[in-house]
């Protein structure tokens, strides 16, 4: 299989930590942005899927997350861990006190849906503040790539990554094997 010309940008653990440290969570908007980044990193959501999440799409006890009408109008089931669930449970009180009883899980302070363009600008700004290299290549989709690469490294099963990302065609998911292969090449050449 030919190697793609441009592999997706994947954040290192240090870059991810630095990115997540940037939003000042004392304020509503940055706290919400932080949770968006956490969800995208932990569940591999597209920006459009993240902003469309509704409270009933996530079970705050079990961690089951339902993506409704994802790309290609496909639903998929994902799971998030206890740490993120705790953060989301805390968020629910703040969300209600600020925005009433909004339709969306992570709404604007007025209770409306966050624009994906806001999410793109915010991720880029936080990446710039975190002094991440190649900041022009950092976007919400970078968080999805980072999730997919980490899942593939951890599970070693490309079909699991395909299912988590909601790809109908395995060839779309195969890009993540190239990312890991390139890392292996670099590591082995350094021996």
ABEGO torsion letter per residue (X at the ends): XBBBABBBBBBBAAAAAAAAAABBAABAAAAAAAAAAAAAAAAGBBAAAAAABBAAABBAAAGBBBBBGBBGGBBBBBBBBAAAAAAAAAAAAAAAAAAEBBABABBBAAGBBBBAAAAAAAAAAAAAAAGBBGAAABBAAAAAAAAAAAAAAAAGBAAAAAAAAGBABAAAAAAAAAAAAAAAAAAAAAX
